[in-house]
């Protein structure tokens, strides 16, 4: 296999990046399939595709995206600041050091983003890993990450769905476009004591 090269992503990479993410999810038994629109929204929500997403690209003749990493920086003025790293390597290209190269860039980028803060709060780089992805666990161990929390993911089939019951005095409605500030206030209050959370600022 040719040695991959690395470059920052651009808007034209979204569809191929989405394909890579979904291939990685299938290989790692993650029950999630994303659309290109969802991938773009996730990147735009807390980053810039031109500065916060690095791609590993196979050599000629395919020029295929075979790995990626992105940062998600969450500024805060309370408790702590966090920068998450998300990434994957195509299953056929794992074990070649691509993940380690991507992570090295991601850690450096995350450190730069966290250092840009104007406060002196504790700051952390965080990663997430599905259970059973041993290659990822070994990589994170080598890079000095430590496990601090385990989540349970509950799944159910999409048939015989329960009836939607609305509590007395409450209506379930579509998101009202004119009440963003009110909803943000309620969201931050609901997550005030949630592990690892900080208030989401208004954008």
C-alpha positions in Angstrom: 0.0 0.0 0.0 1.2 3.5 -0.8 2.1 5.8 2.1 -0.9 8.1 2.8 -0.6 11.9 2.8 -2.4 14.2 5.2 -4.3 17.4 4.4 -7.0 19.6 5.9 -10.5 18.9 4.7 -12.7 21.2 2.6 -16.5 21.4 1.9 -16.0 19.1 -1.1 -14.9 16.2 1.2 -18.1 15.9 3.1 -19.7 13.0 1.1 -16.5 10.9 1.1 -15.9 11.7 4.8 -19.5 10.6 5.6 -18.9 7.3 3.8 -15.7 6.7 5.8 -17.4 7.4 9.1 -20.2 5.0 8.3 -17.7 2.3 7.2 -15.9 2.7 10.5 -19.1 2.5 12.4 -20.1 -0.8 10.8 -16.6 -2.3 11.5 -16.8 -1.2 15.1 -20.4 -2.3 15.6 -21.6 1.3 16.3 -25.4 1.4 15.5 -25.4 4.7 13.8 -25.6 5.8 10.1 -25.0 9.4 9.3 -25.9 11.5 6.2 -23.6 14.0 4.7 -25.9 16.8 6.0 -25.5 15.5 9.5 -21.7 15.3 9.2 -21.6 18.8 8.0 -23.8 20.0 10.8 -21.7 18.3 13.4 -18.5 20.0 12.1 -20.1 23.4 11.7 -21.7 23.2 15.2 -18.3 23.5 17.0 -15.5 24.0 14.5 -14.4 24.9 11.0 -13.8 22.3 8.4 -10.9 24.2 7.0 -9.0 24.2 10.2 -10.4 21.5 12.5 -10.6 18.4 10.3 -7.5 16.5 9.1 -7.7 13.8 6.5 -5.5 10.8 5.7 -5.6 10.3 1.9 -4.4 7.2 0.0 -1.8 7.7 -2.7 -2.4 7.4 -6.5 -4.4 6.3 -8.2 -7.4 6.4 -5.8 -6.9 9.5 -3.7 -9.3 7.9 -1.3 -10.0 9.3 2.2 -8.9 6.5 4.5 -8.8 8.3 7.8 -9.8 11.5 9.6 -9.8 13.3 12.8 -11.7 16.4 13.9 -11.7 18.6 17.0 -14.8 19.9 18.8 -13.8 22.7 21.1 -16.4 23.8 23.8 -15.4 27.1 25.3 -16.7 27.8 28.8 -16.3 30.3 31.6 -17.4 27.9 34.4 -16.0 24.6 35.8 -13.6 23.6 32.9 -13.0 23.7 29.2 -13.1 20.7 26.9 -12.0 19.8 23.4 -13.2 16.5 22.0 -11.4 14.5 19.3 -13.4 12.3 16.9 -11.9 10.2 14.2 -11.6 6.9 12.4 -9.4 4.9 10.1 -10.8 2.7 7.3 -10.7 -0.9 8.5 -8.5 -2.0 5.6 -5.8 0.6 6.5 -5.6 0.1 10.3 -2.4 -1.0 12.0 -0.2 1.2 9.8 0.3 4.1 12.2 -2.3 6.3 10.5 -4.5 6.6 13.6 -1.4 7.6 15.6 -0.5 10.3 13.1 -4.0 11.7 13.1 -4.2 11.7 16.9 -0.9 13.5 17.1 -2.3 16.3 15.0 -5.6 16.3 16.8 -3.9 16.6 20.2 -1.8 19.5 19.0 -4.8 21.2 17.5 -6.9 20.7 20.7 -4.1 22.1 22.8 -3.9 25.2 20.6 -7.7 25.7 20.9 -7.7 25.2 24.7 -4.7 27.6 25.1 -6.6 30.3 23.2 -9.0 30.6 26.1 -8.9 33.8 28.2 -9.6 32.1 31.5 -7.6 29.9 33.8 -10.1 27.0 34.2 -8.9 23.4 34.0 -8.9 22.1 30.5 -9.2 18.6 29.1 -8.9 16.8 25.8 -11.5 14.1 25.6 -12.1 11.1 23.4 -14.8 8.5 23.2 -14.5 4.8 22.2 -17.0 2.1 21.6 -16.7 -1.1 23.7 -14.6 -3.7 22.0 -12.5 -1.5 19.8 -9.2 -2.8 21.2 -6.9 -1.1 18.7 -8.4 2.3 19.7 -8.1 1.5 23.4 -4.4 0.6 22.9 -3.7 3.8 21.0 -5.4 6.0 23.6 -3.4 4.2 26.3 -0.2 4.9 24.5 -1.1 8.5 24.2 -1.7 9.0 27.9 -5.5 9.0 28.0 -7.3 7.4 30.9 -10.8 6.1 31.3 -13.0 8.3 33.4 -16.5 7.3 32.5 -18.5 4.5 30.9 -21.9 4.9 29.3 -24.6 2.3 28.6 -26.3 2.6 25.2 -29.9 1.3 25.1 -31.3 0.1 21.8 -34.8 -1.2 20.8 -36.3 -2.3 17.5 -38.4 0.2 15.4 -41.5 -2.0 15.4 -44.4 -2.2 18.0 -43.5 1.3 19.2 -45.2 2.5 22.4 -47.9 5.0 22.3 -46.8 8.6 22.7 -48.4 9.8 26.0 -48.4 13.5 26.7 -48.3 14.4 30.4 -51.2 16.4 31.7 -50.7 20.1 30.9 -47.8 19.4 28.4 -47.8 19.4 24.6 -45.1 17.8 22.4 -44.5 20.1 19.5 -42.0 20.8 16.8 -39.1 23.1 17.6 -40.4 26.7 17.6 -37.9 28.9 15.6 -38.7 32.0 17.7 -37.9 30.5 21.2 -34.2 29.6 20.8 -33.1 31.7 23.8 -35.8 30.2 26.1 -35.0 26.7 25.0 -31.2 27.3 25.6 -32.0 28.5 29.1 -34.0 25.4 29.9 -31.4 23.1 28.4 -28.6 24.6 30.5 -30.7 24.3 33.6 -31.5 20.7 32.9 -27.8 19.8 32.4 -26.4 21.9 35.2 -25.5 18.9 37.3 -24.8 16.5 34.4 -21.4 14.9 34.5 -18.8 16.7 32.4 -21.2 19.4 31.1 -20.8 23.1 31.0 -23.5 25.6 29.9 -23.9 26.0 26.2 -23.4 29.6 25.2 -25.7 31.4 22.8 -24.3 31.6 19.3 
